[in-house]
């Protein structure tokens, strides 16, 4: 029987190539932390796995200056209701995020991909 491998990729746009200003570097470092936290809570819903459902979702996370998530919403669907629900649930599992640079609300869009290989 062939072994299956499941993975999630969560990648944030971390700025353009070249020399970054201190503000851009702080934003990139913050976004990398957020992506790492979201990835740590990844899960592949069993029902989607059984149905061989795959897809890529994009989730918008608004984080208050305190690090508390203000809103989490799906901005791009996978085409699967099961994976879409999980895409929104994953960032809620994080709880509190690090405080954003500058201490004010911060919006980030995180792509999350499910693939069975």
C-alpha positions in Angstrom: 0.0 0.0 0.0 1.3 3.4 -1.0 2.2 5.7 1.9 0.5 9.1 2.0 2.0 12.3 3.1 -0.1 15.3 4.1 1.2 18.8 4.5 0.2 22.4 5.0 1.9 25.3 3.6 1.3 28.7 5.0 3.2 31.4 3.4 2.9 35.2 4.0 4.1 37.8 1.7 7.2 39.0 3.5 8.1 42.1 1.5 9.9 42.8 -1.8 13.4 41.7 -2.4 16.1 44.2 -1.8 17.0 46.5 1.1 14.1 46.7 3.6 13.5 49.7 5.9 13.5 49.0 9.6 9.7 49.2 9.5 9.5 46.6 6.7 11.9 44.3 8.5 9.8 44.5 11.6 6.6 43.8 9.6 8.3 40.8 7.9 9.5 39.4 11.2 6.1 39.8 12.7 4.4 38.1 9.7 6.9 35.2 9.9 6.0 34.7 13.6 2.2 34.7 12.8 2.7 32.2 10.0 4.8 30.0 12.2 2.1 30.1 14.9 -0.7 29.3 12.5 1.4 26.4 11.0 1.9 24.9 14.4 -1.8 24.4 14.8 -2.4 22.9 11.4 -4.6 19.9 11.1 -6.1 17.9 8.2 -9.7 17.1 8.9 -10.3 13.4 8.8 -13.5 13.7 6.7 -11.7 15.8 4.1 -8.8 13.3 4.1 -11.2 10.4 3.5 -12.8 12.3 0.6 -9.4 13.1 -0.9 -10.2 16.8 -0.7 -7.3 19.2 -1.2 -7.2 22.9 -1.7 -5.8 26.3 -0.9 -7.5 28.9 1.3 -6.6 32.4 2.2 -7.5 33.7 5.7 -7.5 37.3 6.8 -6.4 37.8 10.4 -6.8 41.1 12.1 -4.7 41.3 15.2 -5.1 44.1 17.8 -2.2 46.0 19.2 -2.3 43.7 22.3 -1.9 40.6 20.1 -5.5 39.5 20.5 -7.2 38.4 17.3 -10.0 40.8 16.4 -11.3 38.9 13.4 -10.6 35.9 11.3 -12.3 35.5 8.0 -12.0 33.3 4.9 -11.1 35.5 1.8 -10.5 32.7 -0.7 -12.2 29.3 -0.6 -10.7 25.9 -1.2 -13.9 24.7 -2.8 -14.4 22.3 0.2 -16.7 23.3 3.1 -14.7 21.1 5.4 -11.4 22.6 4.5 -12.8 26.2 4.6 -14.1 25.6 8.2 -10.7 24.3 9.2 -8.9 27.2 7.6 -10.9 29.6 9.8 -10.5 27.4 12.9 -6.7 27.0 12.7 -5.9 30.7 13.5 -8.4 30.7 16.4 -6.4 27.8 18.0 -3.4 30.1 18.4 -5.1 32.2 21.0 -3.0 35.3 21.5 -0.5 36.4 18.9 2.6 38.5 19.5 1.9 42.3 19.6 2.2 43.8 16.1 5.0 46.3 15.3 4.0 49.8 16.3 1.4 48.5 18.8 -1.6 49.1 16.5 -3.9 46.7 14.7 -2.4 44.7 12.0 -4.0 42.8 9.1 -2.3 39.8 7.5 -3.6 37.3 4.9 -2.2 33.8 5.4 -2.5 31.2 2.6 -3.2 27.6 3.9 -2.9 24.7 1.6 -3.9 21.0 2.1 -2.4 18.4 -0.2 -2.4 14.7 -0.2 0.5 13.2 -2.0 
